[in-house]
Amino acid sequence: MSSLKKRIWRKKPKKTFSSGEFLLLKPVKNPYLEWNKSEKGEAVIILKAENRKGKGLSKLVSIPKEKRVILDKIGTFVWERCDGKHTVEKITQELCDKYKMVPQEAEVSLSNYLQQLAERRFIGVLVPKKRKKKKSSKEKFEAF
């Protein structure tokens, strides 16, 4: 197993963020997942048996080789923005603009949704490094 794959799949203690820190996070899709868009425009995440806990069990019992998770319209909207470029704050603003949501409602809903995606290991986040007094024109991020 590659070192990147080990970092993504191992369980880590949950890190908590303040509201201000949370808005600066940049969600990113798990690079080991496949996904595509259905004819209806919904994101379909494909989980292969080798990526699931049931791999060993599949040798004993007949289970499907893959599982598909279909996201709704808003879920797809958020999923497409989990690219490491959009901050949570920007995604929240875009949700408010497109779906006429109140900012606080959008932030809470997005927070819960991103947490669900992270728990299922569909996404990770890029965390901004703490800045020193020295100014830099480039942002520095680390994956956790």
C-alpha positions in Angstrom: 0.0 0.0 0.0 1.4 3.3 -1.0 2.3 5.9 1.7 -0.4 8.3 0.4 -3.0 5.6 0.5 -2.0 4.7 4.1 -2.4 8.3 5.2 -5.8 8.6 3.6 -7.2 5.3 4.9 -5.8 5.2 8.5 -8.0 6.6 11.2 -6.9 9.8 12.9 -8.2 11.5 15.9 -10.8 14.0 14.8 -9.5 17.5 14.7 -11.8 20.4 15.6 -11.7 23.8 14.0 -13.0 27.1 15.0 -15.7 28.7 12.8 -13.1 31.0 11.2 -10.6 28.1 10.6 -13.4 25.9 9.2 -14.2 28.5 6.5 -10.6 28.5 5.3 -10.5 24.7 4.8 -10.3 23.4 1.2 -12.1 20.1 0.7 -10.6 17.6 -1.7 -11.9 14.4 -3.2 -10.2 11.1 -2.3 -8.0 10.4 -5.3 -8.6 6.6 -4.9 -12.4 6.9 -5.6 -13.9 6.8 -9.1 -16.9 9.0 -9.9 -18.8 10.2 -12.9 -22.0 12.1 -13.7 -25.3 10.3 -14.5 -27.6 11.3 -17.4 -29.6 13.3 -14.8 -26.5 15.3 -13.9 -26.0 13.6 -10.5 -22.6 12.6 -9.2 -22.2 8.8 -8.9 -19.3 7.7 -6.6 -18.1 4.1 -7.4 -16.7 2.1 -4.5 -14.8 -0.9 -5.6 -14.7 -4.1 -3.4 -11.0 -3.7 -2.9 -11.6 -0.3 -1.4 -14.2 -1.5 1.1 -13.9 -3.4 4.3 -15.8 -6.4 2.8 -13.1 -7.5 0.5 -12.2 -10.6 2.5 -15.8 -11.3 3.1 -16.5 -11.2 -0.6 -14.5 -14.4 -1.0 -16.8 -16.3 1.3 -20.2 -14.7 0.5 -21.3 -13.3 -2.9 -21.4 -9.6 -2.6 -21.2 -7.0 -5.5 -17.8 -6.0 -6.8 -18.7 -2.4 -6.6 -21.2 -0.1 -4.8 -22.6 3.1 -6.2 -23.4 6.1 -4.2 -25.6 8.6 -6.0 -25.6 12.2 -4.8 -28.6 14.6 -5.1 -28.5 17.9 -6.9 -27.0 19.9 -4.0 -24.7 17.1 -3.1 -23.3 17.0 -6.6 -22.9 20.8 -6.6 -20.8 20.5 -3.4 -18.9 17.4 -4.6 -17.8 19.1 -7.8 -16.3 21.9 -5.7 -14.3 19.6 -3.5 -11.2 20.2 -5.7 -8.7 21.7 -3.3 -9.2 25.1 -4.8 -12.6 26.2 -3.3 -12.6 27.1 0.4 -15.6 26.2 2.5 -16.4 29.9 2.7 -16.6 30.1 -1.1 -18.7 27.0 -1.4 -21.0 28.4 1.2 -21.4 31.6 -0.7 -22.1 29.7 -4.0 -24.7 27.6 -2.2 -26.4 30.8 -1.0 -26.3 32.4 -4.4 -27.6 29.4 -6.4 -30.1 27.9 -3.9 -31.2 31.1 -2.2 -30.1 29.9 1.2 -29.4 32.0 4.3 -25.6 32.1 5.0 -25.9 30.5 8.4 -28.2 27.7 7.2 -25.8 27.0 4.3 -22.8 26.9 6.5 -24.3 24.5 9.0 -25.7 22.3 6.3 -22.4 22.3 4.4 -20.5 21.5 7.6 -22.7 18.5 8.3 -22.5 17.3 4.7 -18.7 17.6 4.5 -18.4 15.8 7.9 -20.5 12.9 6.4 -18.3 12.7 3.3 -15.1 12.8 5.5 -16.4 10.0 7.8 -17.0 7.8 4.7 -13.5 8.8 3.5 -14.9 10.3 0.3 -13.0 13.6 1.0 -10.2 15.1 3.0 -9.3 18.7 3.6 -6.3 20.9 3.0 -5.6 22.9 6.1 -3.8 26.3 5.8 -0.5 26.4 7.6 -0.2 28.9 10.3 1.4 32.0 9.0 4.5 33.6 10.4 5.0 37.3 10.4 6.9 36.9 7.1 4.6 37.5 4.2 4.5 35.1 1.3 2.6 35.5 -2.0 1.8 31.8 -2.1 -0.5 29.9 0.3 0.9 26.9 2.0 -1.4 23.9 2.7 -1.0 20.5 4.2 -3.3 17.5 4.0 -4.4 15.9 7.1 
